[in-house]
């Protein structure tokens, strides 16, 4: 009689749980990508909607060329300095910046 140090049932269970973890992490990254795209669009709409803003064209070009990085730059340089926006938006921006950093690190 042949005995295995690891049973085939435990191997199948381990592979199945790994598959669920992989699918879950894919959904998390898809959610982060969607949030970053919404953030980019939100900042682009904000810069286009400003009336008295001299550097509008500069920031639109930066956002179009750099994507989310350009919108993060715009967020911290212009949007977060505007006194009519609440402090909670600064924390949202920081959270998006961290998630973008994690997304970049996952590709390295």
C-alpha positions, 0 to 999 in steps of 0.5 A: 500500500502506497501512502502519500505525505499529502493527501490528494484531497488537501491538494485539491482543497488548497488549489481551490482556495488559491483560486478563490483568492486569485479571483478576489484579488482580481476583483479588488484590482478592477475596483481600484482601476475603476475608482482611479478612472472615476477620479481622473474623470472627476478632476478633468470635469472640475478643471474644465468647469472652472471659470476664473482659472488661468492654467486650465489648458496646462492642466488639461494637457497634463491630465491627458498626457499623464492620466491619473498621475496628472489628475493627482498633481492637479488635485494636490496643487489646485483642487485641495487648496480651494477653500470651498472643498471640505477636508474629507476630500483631501483624505479621499485624494490621499486614499486614491494616491495610495491605491495608485501607488499600490497598483504601480507596485503590483506591476513591478 
